[in-house]
């Protein structure tokens, strides 16, 4: 970065002021995702060679696989937790209101829609409290929040 760069007219002078003489960047990606980038810097101009580029690509490929695997692991862990909460909530509703699994899920799904809350969030709340928000011991179907009327007669949610 010792000469004027046409490609990055604003970035190159700023990088030079910070002492960057050479830089290389690699996109971290898989077939499904763009995960970020691996950027390498050197204070010396013309530091990176074709071999540096090859090594950078290999390192970037390994990093992308590692990041993708870590992300997948986290997503699977979250999915298992969500499934566990939904299962617990179904069991609570089935026992409390003497319902089948399908009826309990339909009730949770309906309440999720009426309250504009994700099923997983409602299930987590039911699992934590043992209660369907707004339900009573005799009525498992709490009434959804009602629309309010404004002075002009328009309904609002």
C-alpha positions in Angstrom: 0.0 0.0 0.0 2.9 2.3 -0.8 1.4 3.6 -4.0 -1.9 5.2 -4.7 -4.7 2.7 -4.8 -7.4 3.2 -7.3 -9.5 0.4 -5.9 -10.0 1.8 -2.4 -9.5 5.6 -2.7 -10.8 6.3 0.8 -9.6 3.2 2.6 -6.0 3.0 1.4 -4.8 6.3 2.7 -6.4 5.6 6.1 -4.8 2.2 6.3 -1.4 3.6 5.4 -1.7 6.1 8.2 -2.3 3.2 10.6 0.9 1.5 9.3 -0.6 -1.1 7.0 1.8 -1.8 4.2 0.1 -5.0 2.8 -3.2 -6.7 3.3 -5.1 -9.7 2.1 -8.7 -10.7 2.8 -10.6 -14.0 2.5 -14.3 -14.6 2.6 -15.3 -17.2 5.1 -18.2 -19.1 3.5 -19.9 -22.4 3.0 -22.4 -23.4 0.4 -25.1 -22.1 2.8 -23.6 -19.1 4.5 -21.3 -16.2 4.4 -19.8 -16.2 7.8 -17.4 -13.2 7.8 -13.9 -12.6 6.6 -10.3 -13.4 7.5 -8.2 -10.3 7.0 -4.4 -10.4 7.2 -2.2 -7.2 7.5 1.5 -6.5 7.4 3.3 -3.3 8.1 5.7 -4.1 5.2 4.7 -3.4 1.6 4.5 -6.3 -0.8 4.7 -8.8 2.0 2.2 -11.4 0.8 3.1 -13.9 -2.0 1.2 -16.4 -4.0 2.2 -19.0 -1.3 0.7 -16.6 1.4 -2.5 -16.5 -0.6 -2.7 -20.3 -0.8 -2.0 -20.7 2.9 -4.6 -18.0 3.6 -7.3 -19.8 1.5 -6.5 -23.0 3.4 -6.8 -21.3 6.7 -10.0 -19.5 5.7 -11.5 -22.8 4.5 -10.8 -24.4 7.8 -12.1 -21.4 9.8 -15.3 -21.4 7.8 -16.0 -25.1 8.5 -15.3 -24.5 12.2 -17.6 -21.5 12.4 -20.3 -23.2 10.5 -20.1 -26.3 12.7 -20.2 -24.1 15.9 -23.2 -22.3 14.6 -25.0 -25.5 13.7 -24.2 -26.9 17.1 -25.7 -23.8 18.8 -28.8 -24.0 16.6 -29.3 -27.7 17.4 -28.8 -27.0 21.1 -31.5 -24.3 21.0 -33.8 -26.5 19.0 -33.5 -29.3 21.6 -34.3 -26.8 24.3 -37.3 -25.5 22.5 -38.6 -29.0 21.8 -38.1 -29.8 25.5 -40.1 -26.7 26.6 -42.9 -27.5 24.1 -43.0 -31.1 25.4 -43.2 -30.0 29.0 -45.9 -27.4 28.2 -47.9 -30.1 26.3 -47.7 -32.4 29.3 -48.8 -29.7 31.7 -51.8 -28.7 29.5 -52.8 -32.4 28.9 -52.7 -33.2 32.6 -54.4 -30.1 33.8 -57.2 -30.0 31.3 -57.5 -33.8 30.5 -56.7 -33.3 26.8 -55.1 -35.3 24.1 -51.7 -34.2 22.8 -53.2 -32.9 19.6 -55.8 -30.9 21.6 -53.1 -29.4 23.9 -50.9 -28.4 21.0 -53.9 -26.8 19.2 -54.7 -24.8 22.4 -51.1 -23.6 22.7 -50.9 -22.8 19.0 -54.2 -20.8 19.2 -53.1 -18.9 22.3 -49.8 -18.2 20.6 -51.6 -16.7 17.6 -54.1 -14.7 19.8 -51.3 -13.2 21.9 -48.9 -12.7 19.0 -46.3 -14.7 20.9 -44.0 -17.4 19.4 -45.1 -20.9 20.4 -41.6 -21.5 21.9 -41.9 -18.5 24.2 -45.4 -19.4 25.3 -44.4 -23.0 25.9 -41.4 -21.8 27.9 -43.7 -19.7 30.1 -46.1 -22.5 30.6 -43.3 -24.9 31.5 -41.8 -22.3 34.0 -45.1 -21.3 35.6 -47.3 -24.3 35.0 -50.1 -22.0 33.8 -51.5 -20.9 30.5 -51.5 -17.1 30.7 -55.1 -16.0 31.3 -56.5 -19.5 31.8 -58.5 -20.6 34.8 -58.7 -24.1 36.4 -62.1 -24.7 34.6 -61.4 -23.0 31.3 -58.2 -23.8 29.4 -59.1 -21.4 26.7 -58.4 -17.9 27.9 -60.1 -15.3 25.9 -57.8 -13.5 23.5 -57.1 -9.8 24.2 -60.1 -7.9 22.9 -59.9 -5.1 20.4 -60.4 -1.6 21.9 -62.7 0.9 20.3 -61.5 4.4 19.7 -63.8 7.4 19.9 -64.2 7.2 16.1 -65.3 3.6 16.4 -62.2 2.1 14.7 -61.0 -1.1 16.3 -57.4 -1.3 17.5 -55.5 -4.4 18.8 
